[in-house]
Amino acid sequence: MTIPRPLLLAAAVLLAARSAAPADDLRFDLPVMASWTASPSNSVTLAWERPEAAPATLSWVSLDAPDAVPFVLDLPPARRHVVPLADLLPATTYAYTVSDATGPVRSGRFRTAPATPDVPFRFVFWTDLQGGLDPDAARTVADAVAARAPDFVTSAGDLSDYRYASDYPAAVDSWRQFFSIASNLLAVSVFEPVTGNHDEPENPDSLWFRMMELPGNERSYVFDVGPIRFIGIDNAEFEVPARVPWLARQLQAAAADPAVRFVIPITHRPPHSWGERGGQGNVREWFCPLFTRYEASLVLSGHAHTYQRTNPIDGVPYLVSGGAGGRLYPVDPSRPEIAFATSCYHFVEFEWKPSENTLFLTARDAAGNPFDTAAFTPFRAVRFSPPFPRRGETCTITYDPSRGPLADEPEIFLHLGRDEFRHVHSTNPMTRQPDGTYTATFTVPTTPKWNLAFCFCTPDKKRWDNNHALNWQILLQPDFPASLPAP
């Protein structure tokens, strides 16, 4: 099998706007970082820097096809090279080599994401180097991650110490230190991080934006791998409420997409944490109701330099993992919310096994030894169509009661309101389907300002499933109805 020729052409076209040297005179000698800036299943972006501008040669080849022919791309002189590669094959491992006249040859590999849920894969969650960095411990953990060779690594940030460094040279040096520590890891995996407070993402001059090649604004973004939708959310302290509209719409789009079996938000500050660093109140106030209303599968956070896996809180399990190399914090494992907690340098490995329809979690210490395990199977009580209904048009809600308080009820009604149940619209019978789910199709009222609120009940309204007292919601299309009712 050979790689199709359009791959090289697409790479050359996409490269054109990103090969110039940085405008400032800050010089780095950085390893190659592979990231997904577009479709994870058929593209990747490679970026690296040299202290001096020079032409470079990039070659890449599929390792999954014995007869694959390497492609070679000659790059114009630059200190920072950013090379998007398109038209790659899904779930395929590629090897790359970078060479120029200013330093040693650099080589590594990356793997594209599977395009369908029937392909297994592994990824690692690895967070919090800075904040009392122990360089030896951080390097040990990073090398242990590299030894596992996951398909990709994601992180909740604090890669640098840009915000809290003593001065600008120290801030710059913290990024150099990150790349030095993470070089082996970056050479074997795609890296998709979300910002942490030490990275100072609220500062538009933060070097985060120089170092990272990520989707969108490089602070909050979404990417899909197999059956999982990852939603990375920057939660800088004073900007949390401003993230709510974007987050709600991303969660709703995922909830309405039948191809998405797991929804995993990633955000640096944890809403729930116990020990030296407690949960963040404004994240808990603004984000957690959305995680429950849209049935997030698992929420990943760092910030607290501990390991804490919770029991479901309002239906949602939370994981705090901050063991990548920052100073360790004490933790309280006796809390009733905690399923397992400890404090050690560590990372968390996940493996999707489609044959078992299960996402497996294994927490590993700095030597790679497991110390906690868990398993997650996909389940969603509510789906709806269309993803963002219009006022005056039809909408269908599907409800699976099998894991809720109405599991043994033969008749179920949809209790529908508007704008967080400020007004009740109707209570209508649902139709039982052959697979055991219930459906109701209705015309969206023209009166809601912004959402439909709903839950489920028995015909006599004596038993309810109101989703941990938070109900469900569907945001409507942000437009006006064709005609407004008379006042």
N, C-alpha and C positions, 0 to 999 in steps of 0.2 A: 504493500500500500504506500502511496506517495501523497504528500501534502499538496493540495491544489495550488496552482500558481497564483490565483488571486490573493492569497495570503500575503505574499510579498508586496503586491501592489497596494493593498489596503494599509499595510504597515507604513509604507513610504508616504502615502497621502496623509495619514493621521499624524505622522511625525512632523510635518512641515512647520506647524506653528509652535512647537515646543522644544526646539533644539538650540535656541539661543542661550548664551551665557547669562547667568543672573545679573540683574542690573547693579547690585551692590558689589562691594569688593570683599565680602566675607567669603573665605575660602575653606572648603571642606574636601576631605578625601574619604568618600563614603562608599560602602559596598552596594551591590545591586539589591534593590527592593522590588519584589513583584507584588502588584495589587490589582484588584478588580475595580476599574473605573466605569465600566459599561456592563455588558452581559457576562457574568462569571462563567457561563458554560462555553463561550466561544471567543473570549478575548482576555487579554491581560495587559497591564502596563508595566514596563521595566524602567526604573529610574536609578541613576547613580551620579556621583560627582567626582571630579578631579580638581586639584588646586589650580592647575593651569589648563587653559583651553587647548584642546587638541582634537583632531579627527579620531574616530573610533570605528571599530568593526564589531558588529553584533551578528552572531550566528545562532540558530536554534533549530532543533530537530525533535521529532516525536520519538520517545523511547519505547512506545508501545507497538511500533511497526518496524520489523527488522530491515525492511528495504526502504525506509523513509530517507529522503534526500534532504540534507541540511540546507537551510536558506541562509544567505549571507547579505547583510545590509551595511553599506558603508555610510557613516554618519559624518556630517560636516563638523568643523571645529566648534567645540563648546566646552564649558566647564561642567555644566549640568546637562545631562542627556535624559530626556523623557520620551520613551518609545512605546506607543500603544500598538499591540499586535492584534489583528482581527482575523476572522475566518478560521479560528482554531477549532479542533475537534473536541466535543464534550468528553468529560471524564478521561482525559488523556494527559499523560506525564510528558513534559518537554524538558530537554536539557538546553542550556544556553551557555555561550562563551562571549565575553567582552574583552577586547584587547585594544590597546593604543600605545603610543610611544612614551607615555609618562609614568607607567607603573606596570605591575605584574598583571598577567592575564587573570581575569575573574570568571569563575564558572559557577553554575548552580542549576537548579531545576525548579519547576513549578508544575502544578496540576490544575487543569480546568475543572470546573464544577460539573457534576452530572446534570443533564437537562431534564431528567425524569426521576420519579421517586423510587424506581426499582433498582437503583445502583447504590451499593454501600459506599460510605466514606467516613473519614475521621477528621475531627477538628479539635483544636486546643483553645481554651480560654486562659489567658496569661496576662496578669495585670499588676501594676504598682511596683515599679523599680525605685522611683524617686520618693523622697520623704524619709530621709534617714538611710540612704542607700548603703547597703553592704555589697561592695563590688564583687567580692569572691562568691558570696551566696548567690547574687544575681547571675553571675556567669555560670555557676553550677546549674541553676534552674534552667536558664536559657539553653544550655548544652543538653540538658536532659530532655527538653522539649524537642530539640533538633534530633536527638537520638530516636525519638518516637516517629519522626518524619510524618507528621500529620499532613493531610491534604491542604489545610489552611489553618492559620492562627488568627484569632480575634482577641481584642483587648479592650478594657474599659479605661485605658489611658494611664496618665502619670508616667509617661515614658521619659520625660525630661524633668528638669527643675527650673523651667524658664521663669515662673512667677516668683519663687522664693529664693533664687540664687542671690548671693551677696552683691553682685554687680553684673554688668553685661558680659564681660569675658567669662565669668563663671556660668552664666546662663548658656552661652554658646558651648562651653566645654561640656555641659551636661548632655547636650545632644550628641557631641562626639563620643561621650562615654556610653550613651545608649547604643549607638551603632557598633561600637567596639564590643560591647557585651552581647549584642544580639546578632552578630555577623553570621555565626554558624546557623542559627535559626532562620535568618532571612534567606540563606542560600538554599534552603530545602522546602520552603513553604510560602504560599501566598500570605500576605499580612494585611488584615483589615481592622485597624484600631478605631476607637472612639475617643474623643478628647477627655482628659482628666484635668482637675483644677491646677496641678503643677505645670501643665502644658500651656496655661493661660490663653485659652482659645478666644476669650472675649476681647483680647487685644489684637486688632487687625495686623499689627506688626510682629506678632508671635511667630517664631520660626517653625511652628507647627505647619503653617501653610507653605513654607519652603520645603520642608522635609517630606510631607505626605502627598501622595497622589491618590485621591479618594473621590467618590462620586459627589455631585452637587457642590455644596459650599464647604465640604470637607469637615463639617461639624455634626450634622445630622443627615443620615442617609439610610437607604434600604437596599438590601441585596438578597437574592434567592439562591439557595443551594438545595437541589433535590426537593424534598417536601417541606423545607424549612424557610420561612421568611424571617430574616434578621432585620430589626429596626434599631439602628444606632441613634441615640438621642444625646446630644450635648446638654448637660444640666448645670451650666454655670449658675452660681447661687442666685443672682437677682434676675435671671432670665427664664427661670422655670415656668412661670405662668404664660410667658410668651410662646413657649413650645407647645402648649396644649392644643391649639387648633391643628397644627401640622401633625402632631402625634395621634390625635383622635382620627383624623382622616386616613393616616397610614394603617392604624389598627382596624378601622372599618373596612378598608380595601382588602386587607388580609382576611378578615372574618367572612367576607362575601366571596372569596376566591376558592372554589372547590379544589384547586390544585395545591393549596396551602394546608398542610396538616398540622404543622407546628408554627407558632408565632413566638419568637424569642426577642424581646426588647433587651438592649444593652445600654446601660447608663452608668456613669462613673459613681456618683454618690448613691448609696443604697437607701431605699426608703425604710428598710428594716435591718437593724444591726444592734448587737448588744456587746458590751465590753467597753474598752477604752474609747472607742468611737461609735457613738450611737447612730441610729438611722436619721436621715435628713428629713426634717418636718415638712418643708415645702414640697419635696418630692413625694412624700407620703400623701400630702393633701391634694396635690394636683394630678399626679400621675397614677397613683394606685387605683382610684375609682375607674379610670379608663382601662387599666389592666384587667380589672374584674368584669366590667361591662362588656368588654370585647374578648374575654376569655383567653388571655395570654397563657401560653403553655409553660413558660419558665422565664423569669427575669434575672439577668446577669448583671452584677455590679462589682465594684472594687472599693477603693477609698479606705476602708477599714482593712488593716494588714492582718487579716485572719482568714479562716475558712468557716463559713456558716451556711449550712443548707437547712432551710426551714421546712416545716410542714406547710401545707397549703394555707395561706392567709386570705380569707374571702375568696377561696377557690384557686388562688394562684401561688405556686411555690416560688421562692426567692433564693438566689445563691449569691453569697458574698465571697469573693476570692481575691485576696490582695497579697499573695505570697511570692511575687516575682523577684523581690530583693530589697524592698524598703524595710525599715525597722519594724519588727513584729510587735503586735499589740496583744494584750490579754483579752480573753473572750469568756463569756459566761455560757457554758454548755448546758446548764441546768434549766434554762428558760423553757417554758412549755411550748413556745413557738418553734424551738430548735429541734430538728431531726438529728443533726450531727454537727458538732463544732469543735474546732481545735485551732491552735496557733502554731504554724510552722511554715517554712518556705516550701512552696508547692506550685502546681499548675493543675488544671482540670481538663481531662480528655473526654471527648464525646465520640460515640460511634453509632452511626445509623445502620441498622441491620434490617433491610426490607423484608427478608425472609421471616423475621419474627415481628415485623411491624412495631419495632421498639427502638427508641433512642436511649443508649446506655451511657451513664456517667461514671467515670472513674477518676477520683481525686488522687494525685500522685505527689509524693514528697520530692525533695530536691534530688534524691537518687533515683527517682522514677518508680519507687515502690508504692503500690496502692494502699490507701488508708480509709477510703470511703467509696461506696458504690450506690447507685440508684438507677431506676429505669423509668422511662416515660413512654406511654402509649398515646397515640393521637386520639383526642376526643373533643368534640365541640357540640354543645347543647343547641346552639342557634346558628342557623345560616339564613341568608335572605337574598332576594334578587328583585330589582337590580342593585348594584353596589351602593348607588346614591340615588334614591328614588326622587321623582319630581312631584310636587304638589298637584293633586288632581289626577294623577296617573296610578296605575295598579302596582302593588307590591306584594310579594309572597314571602312569608316567614315560615321556616321549617324548624321544628322543635323536636329534639331527641330527649325524652324524659328518663332514659334508662339509668342514669346515675344521679337523679334528683329526687326530690320528695314526692313527685307525682308518678313515679315509675310504675306503680301498680294500679293506676287509675284508667278505667276504660274510656272515659270521656274527659276531654281537656278543652278549656276555652282560652282564647287569646284576650288578654286585658290590655287595651290600647289607650294610650294617652298622648299628650304632646308637651314638649318643653319640660322634661323631667317631672311629668305628671302634675304640672300646675293645673291641668284640666284633663279629665277623663273623656275619651272620645267614645269608646264602645267596648263591649265584651261579647265576643263572637265565638261560636263553636268552631273547633278545628276538625279536620278530616284525617282519620287514621290511615296511614299508607301501609302497603304490604311489608315494608322493612321495619315497621314499628314506630316510625316517626310520625309527627302530626304536621299538617300544613294548613295555612289560612291565607287566602288571597283577598285583598281589600283595596279600595280606592283611598289613596293618601288624602287626608283632609287638606283643604287649602289654608287652614288657619295656623298651623305651627309656624313659629318664627324660625326655629332652627333644627328641631329634632322630633322624632317619634320616640316615645318611651313605652316600654311594654314588659309584661310578665305573663304568667300562666296560672290558671286556677281550675278548680273543679266547678261543675255547673252551679252548685250551691254556694260557691265562694268560701267554703270552710277550709280548704287546703290550697296552699299557694306555693309556687316556685318564683320567688322574686330576686333570685341571684344574689344571695347574701345581703338582702335588703337594699341593694344598689340598682336592681332592675337591669334591663338591657336598653340600648338606644341605637337609633339609626339616624345619622345626620342626613339632611335632605340636600338636594342640589341647591347651590347658593344663587338662586334666581327667584324672580317673582312669578306668581301665577299669571296666566293670560288675562284673567279678569279678577279684580278684587271684589269681595262681597260688599254690598251696600252697608254703610254704617248704621 
